[in-house]
Amino acid sequence: MVKLNENIRILRRRLSLTQDQFAQKLGIKRSLVGAYEEGRAEPRLELLQKMAELFSISVDQLIGQDFSAAAQPEARLFTRGKDVLVVTVDANQKPNIEFVPVKAAAGYLNGYADMEYVKELPLFSLPNLKQGTYRAFEISGDSMLPLMPGSIVVGEYVEDLGHIKNGKTYILVTEREGIVYKRVFNYLDENGSLFLVSDSRQYAPYQVKGEEVLEMWAAKAYISVQFPDVSEKPDVTVDQLASVVLDLQKEILELKSKK
């Protein structure tokens, strides 16, 4: 039996909207959204039409189609050392690529290890990425030009931070900085930190403690609707960035020695 309340909840989450954001788009109170999703009340036809339009479906589909069991992928937990990674698989048991849009970034920090949350992220696949575990993140800001804001970076899961290759780009999910896309330099053995560097000189390098990193994904591909301009080149080369990081590391060591 199709349950309208479950359809509303599932479709809202597919849009990566909180109950409050969903309520604002519909022009109603958040408490009403909660009542609809819990089955304590049913929306009137006018509101159903607004919901259907927002979900890009018909009212008949919203009321009569089951968006739960058949539509949801299977989620699995993989334990890797002290970490737990949630991945989804398709009907052929092949891993999907889950997509984390910018508007879902805050929720991802709390839900990255939650099977139900990960199952409801948008999914896709790329034919040339067959081995490994991948996730896609929408990037914001202009610190990594020529990749434009709104580009989607596909990363391969990094199981061990010790495998980081200096100067390569990674997506990091961190407790303090959230989700960031940067060039990374590994100083875990020296002081337990990673140095994160932007390709633009306008953004200063900074360090993140290894224990603050919740997940790390090595950049393997990107998707963008904007083609890079030939004039949009990084401000500095990777060698120059490495030199900047070394200088910063020396300054930190000097400050520590004076204490």
N, C-alpha and C positions, 0 to 999 in steps of 0.2 A: 504494500500500500504506500502510495506516494505521500510524504509528509511535507506540507508547505513550509513549516518552520525550519526543517532541516535544509531544504533547498535555499531558503533565504540566507541561512548561516553559511552554507558551503559557497554560494555564489559571491557573497560579500567578501569572504576570505580570499577567494580567487582574485578579487580586485585589490587585495592587500589593503583593505580599508578597515579601520577600527570601527566599533559600533558608533562612537561619537562622530567620526568622519562620515560614515554612512548616513547617520541621522541628519547631519548638516546638509548633505546633498539632497535629501528628501524633504528638508524643511520641517522635520519633526523632532521630538525630544529623544535623547538617547535611551531613556527608560522604555519608550515604546518599542524601539528596536529589540531590546532585551526581551520584552514581552512577546513579540512576534517570534523570535528565535527559540524561545522556551515553550511556545505553544500555548501561552496564557491568553493570547488575543490574536485576532486575525485582521489583517489590513483590509480596508475598503477597496473597491474596484479602482478608484482613482489613484490610490497609492500603489496598488499592484501594477498599474500601467506605468507609473514612474519607475518602479523597481525594474520592471521588464526592460524598459528603455535603457536604464543604467547598465543592466546586465547584457544588453544587446540580444535579447531573446523576445519571444512573444509571451503574452500573458498565459496562453494555453500551455506553453512549455514550462513556465514557472510553476503553474498549478499541477500539471499532469505528468511531467517528465521527472524521472528519478535521477537526480544528479549525485547521488551518494555512492552506492556500491560499485556500479559499473565504471564510474568516472574516476574513482580514486585509485591511485597506484599503490602497489604494495611497498611498505617501508620496512627497512631492516636496520638493525643496530650492528655496527662493527666495532669491536674493542681493539684499540691499537695502543699498547702500552697502558698509560694512565688515561688515555683519551677515548671517548666514545663518539663515533661518527654515524650520523643517520643518513642513509641513502635510500632512494626509491628505485624500483626496477619495473620494466615493462612486462607485457604478457610473455615475452620470451626470456624473462629473467635477466635482461641486459640493463645495466645502470642507466638511468636517465640523467640529463643535465638539468638540475634545478636552477631557476632564475630568481635572483634577489634584486628587485627594483629598488631605486633610491628610497621611495616612500615606505618600503618594507624594512629598511636597514635597521631602524631602532627595534622593531619587533624581532628581527633575526638574532640580535644579541641575547634576547631572552629565550628564543625558541629554537636555536640551532641544534640543540640536543633533544628536542621534543618531536617524537615521531608524527604526531597529529599535525603539528605546525608544518614540518617539512613536506608532508604528503600534500598539503594544499598550496605549495608554491607552484607557480607556472613551470611547465616542463617542456623540454625540446631535446633534440639529438642532432649531432653533426656526424656525417659519414666518415670524415677523416680522423676522428678521435675515437678510436676503438678500444685501446687499452688504457687502464687507469680509471680513477674516479674524478669526475669533473663537476664544477659548479660555476654558474655565471653571475656576475655582479655588474650592475649599472653604476658607472662612475660619475661623480659630480666635480665641479671646479675645473680650473685650467692649469693645475700644477704639473700635469703630465702631457702637455702639448707635444706633438700634433694630435694626440688622441683627444677628441672634443668631448665636452660635457655631454652626458647622455649615451656615450658609447658603452657597449657591453663587453666586458673582459671575461673570457672563459679561462678558468684556472684549474690546474690539476692538484689534487690534495697532496700536501707535504706532510708525511708522517712524522719525520724527525727534523727539528729545526737545525740540527747539525748538518743537514744536507743542503743548506742554503748556499747558492753560488753568488759570490760577491758581485754586485753591479747588475744583477738580473732583476726583473720586475716581478712583484708578488702582490697578491691581495691578502691583507692581514685583517683578521677579525680580532679586535683587542678590547679589553675591558675599559680602558680610559679614552682611547681615540676613536672607538667605533670601527667601521669598515673603511680601510684606506688602501689606495693603490700607489705603491712607491717602488723605487729601487732600494734594495736592501744590502747592507754590509754587515757581516757576521762578526761580532765581538763577544760572543757568549763565553768563550774560554777566558777572555781577558777580564771582563767586568759583568758578565751575565746580561749584556744588552745587545740589541739590534739597532743599527743606525739607519734611519729612513730618510731618503733623499728624493727630492722632486727634480724633474728635468728642467724646471724653470728656476732661474736665479732669484726670482722674487720670493721664493719660499725657502726658509732656512731649514737645514737638516735638523733632525731631533732624534733622540734615542727612546727606545721602548724596552722595558725589562722583559726577558724571555718568559717569565711566569705570567705576564699580562696577556700573552698571545693565546687566544682561544682556538683559532684555526688559522692555517696558512695555506695559500693556493698559489702555485707557480703559474704565471701567465703563459698561456699557450696559443691563444687566438683572440681576436676582437671582432665585434660586429658594430658597424656604424652606418647611419644614413647620410653622414657627411663625409665627403672625400677630403683627405688632407690637402692643404694648399702646399705647393712646392716651396713656398717662402716660409712655411711654418716648420722650422727645424728646432730641435732642442737648443737651448741657450749654451749648453756645455756638453762636452763629450763625457763618456763614462770614466775615462782616465782622469779627467779634471774633477769629476765628482768624487772619485776615490781619493784624490789628493785633498779635497775639502774635508772629507771624513777623517782622514789621517790627522790633519791639522786640528780638527775638533777633538779627536781622541787625545792628542798630546796636551791640549789645553785642560781637558778634564783630569788627566793624570797629574799635571803640574798643580792644579788646584787642590787635589787630594794630598799631594806631598807637603803642601804648605800648612795643612790642618794640624 
